[in-house]
Amino acid sequence: MCNYKFNDFTGTYLSKLNIPINEIAHILYLFVLGVLGYRMKQYIEVSLKTIHKIFTIIRQAIYDQAVAELKEANISGEVELDETMFGGKRAGK
């Protein structure tokens, strides 16, 4: 018998987190809306450090998926990518 515990995020980017799924969903929703991390602190009971950790995990997942799609496309030659901003708004824009 192994003592390994499985959860909803086993084998995913979010498997390292130890917070309820409803709070992760709420953070993801606010992330998509562009709410800043320190503002999220007003809506959920998670530390700012955890919110930033989740932001980093989400950004890494987006990056890895984009790289995987580019590899599948078998594009040759130079590829130009535009800058994309995830989470928060850029000042003055």
HUHUMO-V309696 format. One record per backbone hydrogen bond with DSSP energy under -0.5 kcal/mol. NH is the residue of the N-H (numbers start at 1). CO is the residue of the C=O. Records with the same first field share a line. If there is no record, write none. Layout:
BEGIN
NH: CO / CO
END
This chain:
BEGIN
10: 7
12: 9
15: 12
16: 13
17: 14
23: 20
24: 20
25: 21
26: 22
27: 23
28: 24
29: 25
30: 26
31: 27
32: 28
33: 29
34: 30 / 31
35: 30
40: 36
41: 37
42: 39
43: 40
44: 40
46: 44
51: 47
52: 48
53: 49
54: 50
55: 51
56: 52
57: 53
58: 54
59: 55
60: 56
61: 57
62: 58
63: 59
64: 60
65: 61
66: 62
67: 63
68: 64
69: 65
70: 66
71: 67
72: 68
73: 69
74: 70 / 71
75: 70
86: 84
93: 90
END
